[in-house]
């Protein structure tokens, strides 16, 4: 019995992150943020006895990136620049790119006007045996899937 062409879903463990001006692409975790549009209820006195639903503001969730802590200061310095001078001149675009088993780019999410709102490092423990993780959370003004 012949079977059709199999179309397996992509795995979530092969990806890279490209950030304007920051040449770090190795992250252990990257969240692709949610997009939601609020429903606004509206009713006029002559309408049927229920409200209409109109589209309201669209909101974008934050991006979270995690990687093993190294001697690189690029992510920390980006956050530090926002703390010292504000986000205005410290916004960057980034892309999260999903890669298939053969190393080909298969899906890509472009995020615009991103800037770090939170930076932290995992707790240190003399009894621990884990990799120290650097976390950065980014606010942004839009995301689109281009592939």
C-alpha angles and dihedrals in degrees: 000000000000120000129210126247109294117232108193120189119250121262118244098222101076115071143117135212124218117195123185108258095357115098097201114118101156112098127152093208135021125176119212103215126236123248119212135174118206118233113228116206116219134173136175123207093251095050125105113276094275134070128255121235117231127181115257134180121335116227129198123209121228126268117236121198125188130187141156112279113253135164090276112116097186098106093041092048090051090055091044091054090054091050092050102037107015131245099286098093096022101067118121138182120235140182130211108205124194113213126203127225091273093052097256121141107248108165131018134188117195117204121195135205094008123172132171116261097170137026127180143155125219118261119275120234129180088210095048129107101191135108114261107246127212113209127194125181119202130201114204144172103235149354131204133179108229099177 
